[in-house]
């Protein structure tokens, strides 16, 4: 169809007819242009410890203003923020409007309370690429930090455009299996490419949520850490505990012993490995 437009932001490359919304529920064909429907619409805003992102090796002991919108380009059945990540414009809870200018100003106002900048988190922030880019530029202009917590699965070309505005990032490396990523509607190769870019472009930490029977083998952890170590063995890795959530509400939580075992596997290749959610 001649009226179809293709969104180039991520691996889905959604072909959208007039008025249609993409897989992420945050981008739309609006009168012949692909636009961000989540631009300036906030579902969550909180001043968090930097360690909560999680960032263990970037300005520890500080706090950062954290913001979320709605939408995601994955479909993780274990998502802890599914009420906003799986939502669209019509069913997102508690939407409030805030401009990039207002958000950057608010981050500056909170500096006396230990705030170092602004973190885009909670849902998948990069599906709202334009809002992140525009706000991050203003935050940088104020001498504050920009942090992004992301699944890392957007076009490397768009990712590269954003990196000069980013000071620190946590990428959720959900597994090291293409099949796992297919099940959650992601692309492991895209994430790997962006992990490599982030390792060169900003402070980078990685998180892997360990789900019993899904991504908890020694072999997979060793392969994941081998890839990370090929970039730098100094990249911090957070191995975190799964608790029943969303469509995995009846699954068992990850045994703490599993996390400790996998930490031992990871430490054969990486120098900074952390266990979380215990």
Phi and psi restraints in degrees (value plus and minus 20) as a CYANA .aco file:
   2 UNK   PHI     -87.1   -47.1
   2 UNK   PSI     -45.7    -5.7
   3 UNK   PHI    -103.3   -63.3
   3 UNK   PSI     -24.6    15.4
   4 UNK   PHI     -92.5   -52.5
   4 UNK   PSI     117.1   157.1
   5 UNK   PHI    -138.5   -98.5
   5 UNK   PSI     122.1   162.1
   6 UNK   PHI    -123.4   -83.4
   6 UNK   PSI     104.4   144.4
   7 UNK   PHI     -97.6   -57.6
   7 UNK   PSI     112.8   152.8
   8 UNK   PHI    -126.2   -86.2
   8 UNK   PSI      -6.9    33.1
   9 UNK   PHI     -91.9   -51.9
   9 UNK   PSI     -59.2   -19.2
  10 UNK   PHI    -158.5  -118.5
  10 UNK   PSI    -194.1  -154.1
  11 UNK   PHI     -85.3   -45.3
  11 UNK   PSI     -40.6    -0.6
  12 UNK   PHI     -89.4   -49.4
  12 UNK   PSI     -52.6   -12.6
  13 UNK   PHI      26.2    66.2
  13 UNK   PSI      35.4    75.4
  14 UNK   PHI     -80.0   -40.0
  14 UNK   PSI     111.8   151.8
  15 UNK   PHI    -115.8   -75.8
  15 UNK   PSI      92.3   132.3
  16 UNK   PHI    -134.4   -94.4
  16 UNK   PSI     107.4   147.4
  17 UNK   PHI     -98.6   -58.6
  17 UNK   PSI     153.6   193.6
  18 UNK   PHI     -75.1   -35.1
  18 UNK   PSI     105.9   145.9
  19 UNK   PHI      61.6   101.6
  19 UNK   PSI     -25.7    14.3
  20 UNK   PHI     -99.1   -59.1
  20 UNK   PSI     127.2   167.2
  21 UNK   PHI    -126.7   -86.7
  21 UNK   PSI     124.8   164.8
  22 UNK   PHI     -95.9   -55.9
  22 UNK   PSI     156.5   196.5
  23 UNK   PHI     -74.2   -34.2
  23 UNK   PSI     -55.6   -15.6
  24 UNK   PHI     -94.2   -54.2
  24 UNK   PSI     -34.5     5.5
  25 UNK   PHI      48.8    88.8
  25 UNK   PSI      -9.1    30.9
  26 UNK   PHI    -141.0  -101.0
  26 UNK   PSI     -19.6    20.4
  27 UNK   PHI    -153.7  -113.7
  27 UNK   PSI     126.9   166.9
  28 UNK   PHI    -167.9  -127.9
  28 UNK   PSI     129.0   169.0
  29 UNK   PHI    -104.4   -64.4
  29 UNK   PSI      83.6   123.6
  30 UNK   PHI    -132.5   -92.5
  30 UNK   PSI      79.3   119.3
  31 UNK   PHI      33.2    73.2
  31 UNK   PSI      25.9    65.9
  32 UNK   PHI      68.4   108.4
  32 UNK   PSI      -8.8    31.2
  33 UNK   PHI    -153.5  -113.5
  33 UNK   PSI     122.2   162.2
  34 UNK   PHI    -103.1   -63.1
  34 UNK   PSI      99.6   139.6
  35 UNK   PHI    -144.3  -104.3
  35 UNK   PSI     139.8   179.8
  36 UNK   PHI    -109.2   -69.2
  36 UNK   PSI      92.9   132.9
  37 UNK   PHI     -99.3   -59.3
  37 UNK   PSI     -32.4     7.6
  38 UNK   PHI    -113.4   -73.4
  38 UNK   PSI     -17.5    22.5
  39 UNK   PHI     -78.0   -38.0
  39 UNK   PSI     101.3   141.3
  40 UNK   PHI      54.6    94.6
  40 UNK   PSI      -8.5    31.5
  41 UNK   PHI    -133.0   -93.0
  41 UNK   PSI      98.5   138.5
  42 UNK   PHI    -133.0   -93.0
  42 UNK   PSI     114.4   154.4
  43 UNK   PHI    -124.3   -84.3
  43 UNK   PSI     -42.4    -2.4
  44 UNK   PHI    -165.6  -125.6
  44 UNK   PSI     118.7   158.7
  45 UNK   PHI    -171.3  -131.3
  45 UNK   PSI      99.0   139.0
  46 UNK   PHI    -174.0  -134.0
  46 UNK   PSI     130.7   170.7
  47 UNK   PHI    -113.8   -73.8
  47 UNK   PSI      89.6   129.6
  48 UNK   PHI    -132.0   -92.0
  48 UNK   PSI     134.7   174.7
  49 UNK   PHI     -82.9   -42.9
  49 UNK   PSI     122.5   162.5
  50 UNK   PHI     -79.4   -39.4
  50 UNK   PSI     -50.4   -10.4
  51 UNK   PHI     -85.5   -45.5
  51 UNK   PSI     -38.7     1.3
  52 UNK   PHI     -96.9   -56.9
  52 UNK   PSI     -30.5     9.5
  53 UNK   PHI     -88.4   -48.4
  53 UNK   PSI     -57.5   -17.5
  54 UNK   PHI    -114.9   -74.9
  54 UNK   PSI     117.1   157.1
  55 UNK   PHI    -148.2  -108.2
  55 UNK   PSI      92.5   132.5
  56 UNK   PHI    -114.7   -74.7
  56 UNK   PSI     -40.8    -0.8
  57 UNK   PHI    -142.3  -102.3
  57 UNK   PSI       0.2    40.2
  58 UNK   PHI    -147.4  -107.4
  58 UNK   PSI      87.3   127.3
  59 UNK   PHI      28.3    68.3
  59 UNK   PSI      34.7    74.7
  60 UNK   PHI     -78.8   -38.8
  60 UNK   PSI     126.2   166.2
  61 UNK   PHI      68.6   108.6
  61 UNK   PSI     -24.4    15.6
  62 UNK   PHI    -113.9   -73.9
  62 UNK   PSI     155.4   195.4
  63 UNK   PHI    -144.9  -104.9
  63 UNK   PSI     140.2   180.2
  64 UNK   PHI    -164.9  -124.9
  64 UNK   PSI     115.4   155.4
  65 UNK   PHI     -88.5   -48.5
  65 UNK   PSI     104.2   144.2
  66 UNK   PHI    -135.9   -95.9
  66 UNK   PSI     114.1   154.1
  67 UNK   PHI    -150.4  -110.4
  67 UNK   PSI     122.0   162.0
  68 UNK   PHI    -151.3  -111.3
  68 UNK   PSI     133.5   173.5
  69 UNK   PHI    -137.8   -97.8
  69 UNK   PSI    -141.2  -101.2
  70 UNK   PHI    -168.9  -128.9
  70 UNK   PSI     142.5   182.5
  71 UNK   PHI      78.2   118.2
  71 UNK   PSI     136.8   176.8
  72 UNK   PHI    -184.6  -144.6
  72 UNK   PSI     128.5   168.5
  73 UNK   PHI    -118.8   -78.8
  73 UNK   PSI      -8.8    31.2
  74 UNK   PHI    -132.8   -92.8
  74 UNK   PSI     148.5   188.5
  75 UNK   PHI    -153.4  -113.4
  75 UNK   PSI      47.1    87.1
  76 UNK   PHI     -96.7   -56.7
  76 UNK   PSI     102.2   142.2
  77 UNK   PHI     -91.7   -51.7
  77 UNK   PSI     -25.7    14.3
  78 UNK   PHI    -129.4   -89.4
  78 UNK   PSI      -6.5    33.5
  79 UNK   PHI     -82.6   -42.6
  79 UNK   PSI     110.3   150.3
  80 UNK   PHI    -104.9   -64.9
  80 UNK   PSI     -34.9     5.1
  81 UNK   PHI    -137.8   -97.8
  81 UNK   PSI      17.1    57.1
  82 UNK   PHI     -82.2   -42.2
  82 UNK   PSI     -44.1    -4.1
  83 UNK   PHI     -86.0   -46.0
  83 UNK   PSI     -42.4    -2.4
  84 UNK   PHI    -131.9   -91.9
  84 UNK   PSI     -53.4   -13.4
  85 UNK   PHI     -90.3   -50.3
  85 UNK   PSI     -51.9   -11.9
  86 UNK   PHI    -115.2   -75.2
  86 UNK   PSI     -14.0    26.0
  87 UNK   PHI    -116.5   -76.5
  87 UNK   PSI     140.3   180.3
  88 UNK   PHI    -138.8   -98.8
  88 UNK   PSI    -187.4  -147.4
  89 UNK   PHI     -81.0   -41.0
  89 UNK   PSI     -57.2   -17.2
  90 UNK   PHI    -102.5   -62.5
  90 UNK   PSI     -33.1     6.9
  91 UNK   PHI    -154.1  -114.1
  91 UNK   PSI       3.4    43.4
  92 UNK   PHI    -106.2   -66.2
  92 UNK   PSI     112.3   152.3
  93 UNK   PHI     -97.7   -57.7
  93 UNK   PSI     120.3   160.3
  94 UNK   PHI      40.8    80.8
  94 UNK   PSI      19.9    59.9
  95 UNK   PHI     -87.4   -47.4
  95 UNK   PSI     114.3   154.3
  96 UNK   PHI    -150.6  -110.6
  96 UNK   PSI     122.4   162.4
  97 UNK   PHI    -106.4   -66.4
  97 UNK   PSI     116.0   156.0
  98 UNK   PHI    -173.2  -133.2
  98 UNK   PSI     112.4   152.4
  99 UNK   PHI    -103.6   -63.6
  99 UNK   PSI     141.0   181.0
 100 UNK   PHI     -74.6   -34.6
 100 UNK   PSI     -59.1   -19.1
 101 UNK   PHI     -84.0   -44.0
 101 UNK   PSI     -63.2   -23.2
 102 UNK   PHI     -87.9   -47.9
 102 UNK   PSI     -58.5   -18.5
 103 UNK   PHI     -89.2   -49.2
 103 UNK   PSI     -62.9   -22.9
 104 UNK   PHI     -83.5   -43.5
 104 UNK   PSI     -59.4   -19.4
 105 UNK   PHI     -84.6   -44.6
 105 UNK   PSI     -59.2   -19.2
 106 UNK   PHI     -84.4   -44.4
 106 UNK   PSI     -59.7   -19.7
 107 UNK   PHI     -80.9   -40.9
 107 UNK   PSI     -60.4   -20.4
 108 UNK   PHI     -86.3   -46.3
 108 UNK   PSI     -58.8   -18.8
 109 UNK   PHI     -83.7   -43.7
 109 UNK   PSI     -48.0    -8.0
 110 UNK   PHI    -110.5   -70.5
 110 UNK   PSI     -18.3    21.7
 111 UNK   PHI     -76.9   -36.9
 111 UNK   PSI     -58.9   -18.9
 112 UNK   PHI     -83.8   -43.8
 112 UNK   PSI     -36.0     4.0
 113 UNK   PHI    -114.9   -74.9
 113 UNK   PSI      -7.3    32.7
 114 UNK   PHI      74.8   114.8
 114 UNK   PSI     -14.6    25.4
 115 UNK   PHI     -93.1   -53.1
 115 UNK   PSI     110.6   150.6
 116 UNK   PHI    -120.7   -80.7
 116 UNK   PSI     -26.9    13.1
 117 UNK   PHI     141.3   181.3
 117 UNK   PSI    -157.9  -117.9
 118 UNK   PHI    -157.3  -117.3
 118 UNK   PSI     113.2   153.2
 119 UNK   PHI    -135.1   -95.1
 119 UNK   PSI     110.1   150.1
 120 UNK   PHI    -115.2   -75.2
 120 UNK   PSI      99.1   139.1
 121 UNK   PHI    -179.1  -139.1
 121 UNK   PSI    -185.1  -145.1
 122 UNK   PHI      56.5    96.5
 122 UNK   PSI     -83.6   -43.6
 123 UNK   PHI    -117.8   -77.8
 123 UNK   PSI    -182.4  -142.4
 124 UNK   PHI    -109.5   -69.5
 124 UNK   PSI      83.2   123.2
 125 UNK   PHI     -85.8   -45.8
 125 UNK   PSI     -47.6    -7.6
 126 UNK   PHI     -95.8   -55.8
 126 UNK   PSI     -29.7    10.3
 127 UNK   PHI     -91.4   -51.4
 127 UNK   PSI     -37.8     2.2
 128 UNK   PHI    -123.8   -83.8
 128 UNK   PSI      30.6    70.6
 129 UNK   PHI     -70.2   -30.2
 129 UNK   PSI     -66.8   -26.8
 130 UNK   PHI     -84.8   -44.8
 130 UNK   PSI     -59.1   -19.1
 131 UNK   PHI     -86.3   -46.3
 131 UNK   PSI     -62.1   -22.1
 132 UNK   PHI     -82.2   -42.2
 132 UNK   PSI     -68.7   -28.7
 133 UNK   PHI     -80.0   -40.0
 133 UNK   PSI     -69.6   -29.6
 134 UNK   PHI     -86.7   -46.7
 134 UNK   PSI     -60.7   -20.7
 135 UNK   PHI     -90.9   -50.9
 135 UNK   PSI     -61.8   -21.8
 136 UNK   PHI     -80.0   -40.0
 136 UNK   PSI     -57.6   -17.6
 137 UNK   PHI     -82.7   -42.7
 137 UNK   PSI     -58.8   -18.8
 138 UNK   PHI     -92.0   -52.0
 138 UNK   PSI     -57.6   -17.6
 139 UNK   PHI     -82.6   -42.6
 139 UNK   PSI     -63.6   -23.6
 140 UNK   PHI     -81.9   -41.9
 140 UNK   PSI     -59.2   -19.2
 141 UNK   PHI     -83.1   -43.1
 141 UNK   PSI     -42.4    -2.4
 142 UNK   PHI    -111.0   -71.0
 142 UNK   PSI     -18.2    21.8
 143 UNK   PHI      57.1    97.1
 143 UNK   PSI      -0.6    39.4
 144 UNK   PHI    -124.1   -84.1
 144 UNK   PSI     149.0   189.0
 145 UNK   PHI    -114.8   -74.8
 145 UNK   PSI     128.4   168.4
 146 UNK   PHI    -134.1   -94.1
 146 UNK   PSI     108.8   148.8
 147 UNK   PHI    -139.9   -99.9
 147 UNK   PSI     120.2   160.2
 148 UNK   PHI    -146.5  -106.5
 148 UNK   PSI     110.9   150.9
 149 UNK   PHI    -131.8   -91.8
 149 UNK   PSI      94.5   134.5
 150 UNK   PHI    -166.4  -126.4
 150 UNK   PSI     139.9   179.9
 151 UNK   PHI    -101.1   -61.1
 151 UNK   PSI     -27.4    12.6
 152 UNK   PHI      52.4    92.4
 152 UNK   PSI      -3.2    36.8
 153 UNK   PHI    -131.3   -91.3
 153 UNK   PSI      45.1    85.1
 154 UNK   PHI    -145.0  -105.0
 154 UNK   PSI     150.9   190.9
 155 UNK   PHI     -73.4   -33.4
 155 UNK   PSI     108.3   148.3
 156 UNK   PHI     -75.9   -35.9
 156 UNK   PSI     -49.7    -9.7
 157 UNK   PHI     -86.3   -46.3
 157 UNK   PSI     -62.5   -22.5
 158 UNK   PHI     -91.5   -51.5
 158 UNK   PSI     -56.6   -16.6
 159 UNK   PHI     -80.5   -40.5
 159 UNK   PSI     -63.6   -23.6
 160 UNK   PHI     -82.8   -42.8
 160 UNK   PSI     -54.5   -14.5
 161 UNK   PHI     -82.6   -42.6
 161 UNK   PSI     -54.9   -14.9
 162 UNK   PHI    -104.1   -64.1
 162 UNK   PSI     -51.0   -11.0
 163 UNK   PHI     -73.9   -33.9
 163 UNK   PSI     -58.2   -18.2
 164 UNK   PHI     -81.5   -41.5
 164 UNK   PSI     -36.2     3.8
 165 UNK   PHI    -115.7   -75.7
 165 UNK   PSI     -22.3    17.7
 166 UNK   PHI    -128.0   -88.0
 166 UNK   PSI     113.9   153.9
 167 UNK   PHI    -115.9   -75.9
 167 UNK   PSI     -58.1   -18.1
 168 UNK   PHI    -168.9  -128.9
 168 UNK   PSI     132.5   172.5
 169 UNK   PHI    -167.4  -127.4
 169 UNK   PSI     122.7   162.7
 170 UNK   PHI    -137.1   -97.1
 170 UNK   PSI     100.5   140.5
 171 UNK   PHI    -124.4   -84.4
 171 UNK   PSI     110.5   150.5
 172 UNK   PHI    -104.1   -64.1
 172 UNK   PSI      79.1   119.1
 173 UNK   PHI    -108.5   -68.5
 173 UNK   PSI      73.7   113.7
 174 UNK   PHI     -91.0   -51.0
 174 UNK   PSI     -43.2    -3.2
 175 UNK   PHI    -192.6  -152.6
 175 UNK   PSI    -198.2  -158.2
 176 UNK   PHI    -148.8  -108.8
 176 UNK   PSI      27.6    67.6
 177 UNK   PHI    -156.1  -116.1
 177 UNK   PSI     101.8   141.8
 178 UNK   PHI     -78.0   -38.0
 178 UNK   PSI     -54.2   -14.2
 179 UNK   PHI     -86.0   -46.0
 179 UNK   PSI     -61.1   -21.1
 180 UNK   PHI     -78.9   -38.9
 180 UNK   PSI     -67.2   -27.2
 181 UNK   PHI     -84.9   -44.9
 181 UNK   PSI     -55.1   -15.1
 182 UNK   PHI     -82.0   -42.0
 182 UNK   PSI     -60.7   -20.7
 183 UNK   PHI     -83.6   -43.6
 183 UNK   PSI     -49.3    -9.3
 184 UNK   PHI    -121.7   -81.7
 184 UNK   PSI      -6.8    33.2
 185 UNK   PHI      47.7    87.7
 185 UNK   PSI      11.9    51.9
 186 UNK   PHI    -132.6   -92.6
 186 UNK   PSI    -190.0  -150.0
 187 UNK   PHI    -161.4  -121.4
 187 UNK   PSI      87.9   127.9
 188 UNK   PHI     -80.0   -40.0
 188 UNK   PSI     -61.3   -21.3
 189 UNK   PHI     -84.0   -44.0
 189 UNK   PSI     -57.4   -17.4
 190 UNK   PHI     -84.8   -44.8
 190 UNK   PSI     -63.5   -23.5
 191 UNK   PHI     -83.6   -43.6
 191 UNK   PSI     -63.8   -23.8
 192 UNK   PHI     -79.8   -39.8
 192 UNK   PSI     -61.9   -21.9
 193 UNK   PHI     -81.4   -41.4
 193 UNK   PSI     -60.2   -20.2
 194 UNK   PHI     -96.8   -56.8
 194 UNK   PSI     -50.8   -10.8
 195 UNK   PHI     -80.2   -40.2
 195 UNK   PSI     -63.7   -23.7
 196 UNK   PHI     -83.4   -43.4
 196 UNK   PSI     -60.4   -20.4
 197 UNK   PHI     -85.8   -45.8
 197 UNK   PSI     -63.9   -23.9
 198 UNK   PHI     -85.8   -45.8
 198 UNK   PSI     -54.5   -14.5
 199 UNK   PHI     -81.2   -41.2
 199 UNK   PSI     -47.7    -7.7
 200 UNK   PHI    -112.6   -72.6
 200 UNK   PSI     -42.0    -2.0
 201 UNK   PHI    -123.8   -83.8
 201 UNK   PSI     -36.5     3.5
 202 UNK   PHI    -182.7  -142.7
 202 UNK   PSI     158.2   198.2
 203 UNK   PHI     -89.7   -49.7
 203 UNK   PSI     108.9   148.9
 204 UNK   PHI    -145.4  -105.4
 204 UNK   PSI     113.3   153.3
 205 UNK   PHI    -149.5  -109.5
 205 UNK   PSI     133.6   173.6
 206 UNK   PHI    -141.3  -101.3
 206 UNK   PSI     130.5   170.5
 207 UNK   PHI    -147.2  -107.2
 207 UNK   PSI     117.6   157.6
 208 UNK   PHI    -148.9  -108.9
 208 UNK   PSI      92.8   132.8
 209 UNK   PHI     -99.4   -59.4
 209 UNK   PSI     101.6   141.6
 210 UNK   PHI    -113.0   -73.0
 210 UNK   PSI      97.6   137.6
 211 UNK   PHI    -130.5   -90.5
 211 UNK   PSI     103.4   143.4
 212 UNK   PHI     -74.5   -34.5
 212 UNK   PSI     109.6   149.6
 213 UNK   PHI      57.8    97.8
 213 UNK   PSI     -19.4    20.6
 214 UNK   PHI    -134.2   -94.2
 214 UNK   PSI     -69.6   -29.6
 215 UNK   PHI    -163.6  -123.6
 215 UNK   PSI      12.8    52.8
 216 UNK   PHI    -128.9   -88.9
 216 UNK   PSI      -0.6    39.4
 217 UNK   PHI    -106.3   -66.3
 217 UNK   PSI     130.0   170.0
 218 UNK   PHI     -79.7   -39.7
 218 UNK   PSI     -59.0   -19.0
 219 UNK   PHI     -82.7   -42.7
 219 UNK   PSI     -64.2   -24.2
 220 UNK   PHI     -88.6   -48.6
 220 UNK   PSI     -60.7   -20.7
 221 UNK   PHI     -82.8   -42.8
 221 UNK   PSI     -59.9   -19.9
 222 UNK   PHI     -83.7   -43.7
 222 UNK   PSI     -61.1   -21.1
 223 UNK   PHI     -85.4   -45.4
 223 UNK   PSI     -63.3   -23.3
 224 UNK   PHI     -79.5   -39.5
 224 UNK   PSI     -67.4   -27.4
 225 UNK   PHI     -90.3   -50.3
 225 UNK   PSI     -49.5    -9.5
 226 UNK   PHI     -82.7   -42.7
 226 UNK   PSI     -61.8   -21.8
 227 UNK   PHI     -83.2   -43.2
 227 UNK   PSI     -67.8   -27.8
 228 UNK   PHI     -82.0   -42.0
 228 UNK   PSI     -64.4   -24.4
 229 UNK   PHI     -83.3   -43.3
 229 UNK   PSI     -48.7    -8.7
 230 UNK   PHI     -86.2   -46.2
 230 UNK   PSI     -42.0    -2.0
 231 UNK   PHI    -108.4   -68.4
 231 UNK   PSI     -69.5   -29.5
 232 UNK   PHI    -194.1  -154.1
 232 UNK   PSI     107.9   147.9
 233 UNK   PHI     -89.6   -49.6
 233 UNK   PSI     -27.8    12.2
 234 UNK   PHI    -107.1   -67.1
 234 UNK   PSI     -27.2    12.8
 235 UNK   PHI     -85.9   -45.9
 235 UNK   PSI     102.7   142.7
 236 UNK   PHI     -88.7   -48.7
 236 UNK   PSI     118.3   158.3
 237 UNK   PHI    -141.6  -101.6
 237 UNK   PSI     107.9   147.9
 238 UNK   PHI    -123.0   -83.0
 238 UNK   PSI      96.1   136.1
 239 UNK   PHI    -118.5   -78.5
 239 UNK   PSI      91.9   131.9
 240 UNK   PHI    -136.3   -96.3
 240 UNK   PSI     135.4   175.4
 241 UNK   PHI    -106.2   -66.2
 241 UNK   PSI     110.9   150.9
 242 UNK   PHI    -100.4   -60.4
 242 UNK   PSI     116.5   156.5
 243 UNK   PHI    -140.9  -100.9
 243 UNK   PSI     128.3   168.3
 244 UNK   PHI     -74.6   -34.6
 244 UNK   PSI     107.4   147.4
 245 UNK   PHI    -167.5  -127.5
 245 UNK   PSI     132.6   172.6
 246 UNK   PHI      31.8    71.8
 246 UNK   PSI    -142.9  -102.9
 247 UNK   PHI     -99.6   -59.6
 247 UNK   PSI     -27.3    12.7
 248 UNK   PHI    -124.0   -84.0
 248 UNK   PSI       9.9    49.9
 249 UNK   PHI     -84.6   -44.6
 249 UNK   PSI     -42.4    -2.4
 250 UNK   PHI    -119.9   -79.9
 250 UNK   PSI     -20.7    19.3
 251 UNK   PHI     -93.1   -53.1
 251 UNK   PSI     138.1   178.1
 252 UNK   PHI    -101.9   -61.9
 252 UNK   PSI     130.7   170.7
 253 UNK   PHI     -86.7   -46.7
 253 UNK   PSI     135.2   175.2
 254 UNK   PHI     -87.1   -47.1
 254 UNK   PSI     107.7   147.7
 255 UNK   PHI     -80.4   -40.4
 255 UNK   PSI     117.7   157.7
 256 UNK   PHI     -79.9   -39.9
 256 UNK   PSI     -53.6   -13.6
 257 UNK   PHI     -80.9   -40.9
 257 UNK   PSI     -53.1   -13.1
 258 UNK   PHI     -83.9   -43.9
 258 UNK   PSI     -62.7   -22.7
 259 UNK   PHI     -83.6   -43.6
 259 UNK   PSI     -62.0   -22.0
 260 UNK   PHI     -85.2   -45.2
 260 UNK   PSI     -59.0   -19.0
 261 UNK   PHI     -83.4   -43.4
 261 UNK   PSI     -66.1   -26.1
 262 UNK   PHI     -89.8   -49.8
 262 UNK   PSI     -50.2   -10.2
 263 UNK   PHI     -81.0   -41.0
 263 UNK   PSI     -61.1   -21.1
 264 UNK   PHI     -82.9   -42.9
 264 UNK   PSI     -59.6   -19.6
 265 UNK   PHI     -83.0   -43.0
 265 UNK   PSI     -66.1   -26.1
 266 UNK   PHI     -84.7   -44.7
 266 UNK   PSI     -56.3   -16.3
 267 UNK   PHI     -91.5   -51.5
 267 UNK   PSI     -28.5    11.5
 268 UNK   PHI     -92.5   -52.5
 268 UNK   PSI     -39.2     0.8
 269 UNK   PHI    -140.9  -100.9
 269 UNK   PSI     -48.2    -8.2
 270 UNK   PHI    -138.6   -98.6
 270 UNK   PSI     128.4   168.4
 271 UNK   PHI    -113.4   -73.4
 271 UNK   PSI     -39.1     0.9
 272 UNK   PHI    -148.4  -108.4
 272 UNK   PSI      75.9   115.9
 273 UNK   PHI    -142.9  -102.9
 273 UNK   PSI     110.4   150.4
 274 UNK   PHI    -143.5  -103.5
 274 UNK   PSI     124.9   164.9
 275 UNK   PHI    -125.5   -85.5
 275 UNK   PSI     112.2   152.2
 276 UNK   PHI    -147.3  -107.3
 276 UNK   PSI     143.9   183.9
 277 UNK   PHI      45.6    85.6
 277 UNK   PSI      12.0    52.0
